[in-house]
Amino acid sequence: MAATVLALAVSGLYIVLTSLIAYWMRRYVDYYVRDPFVRSLFLEAIATGELCGACFELIIIADNWGVSMYGLFLFVLTIWWSMNWGDATACPYTHIEDVVEGKKSVRDAFLLIWVELVGGLAVFRYIQLLWALEIVTTHKNRAFEDCTTDLQVPVIFGAFIECIATCVYRVVSRGLSEINSKFSIIIDSFIGTSLVIAAFDYSGGYFNPALATSLKYGCLGTSFVEHVIVYWVGACAGSVASLRVYRLPFIQSYVARFKEKAL
């Protein structure tokens, strides 16, 4: 029992350490980098590194303490990220949405997506260092073992799950942002976490191409093409579709009613 508690505490401390490093890196970037776009590039890379670093440890938690404990940690972390990331999203399809809506150029979107991938992929070396210490048994042999895919359904079903869940989440998130309730962050985090848990045993519930690629690209059981179809095409299609879904009359009237109540 004591060993189990210690192992969970170490995983929690690793997540806190990762978040604190990212927090101070953001502070330095905000202070020293003056150009707004260059600053946004650094902040996206940092946010994605923080996201992926925490989620690597969440894999350990899910494997050893189940999806419920994983969901609890993810819920708290999502609130933290919402409060600390500012305009950074650590998610490629948000920039694709901006391109579709004419808010951002293709060049800017490409560069932001590129630095997100760099941040997400680079953080694994840091995680390997922590796992290689093997302070607790749950990290034993994890630093260099072969990973396996989280996709447990046929590729087309996996892409459909990532697409629909991403669409639902983006519609809800956009609505909550417009309503601007004091509980929006908590509601958004709860819905996002619930969708992840619902899809966990099917596609892994990533709903973020950069996160999925950083954690699972090259893992046994999924080819490059299958990975792209499920986690990039599926999620990005759902994101772009959400722009149209959100403009549907019944969605707009629903949001308008809640905005009136919030005033």
Buried (B, 14 or more C-beta within 10 A) or exposed (E): EEEEEBBBEBBBEBBEBBBEBBEEBBEEBEEEBEEEEEBBBBBBBBBBBBBBBBBBBBBBBBEBBEBEBBBEBBBBBBBBBBEBBEEBBBBBBBBBBBBBEEEBEEEBBBBBBBBBBBBBBBBBEBBEEBBEEEBBEBBEEBBEEEBEBBBEBEBEBBBBBBBBBBBBBBBBBBBBEBBEBEEBBBBBBBBBBBBBBEBBEBBBBBBBBBBBBBBBBEBEEBEEEBBBBBBBBBBBBBBBBBBEBBEEEEBEEEBEEBBEEEE
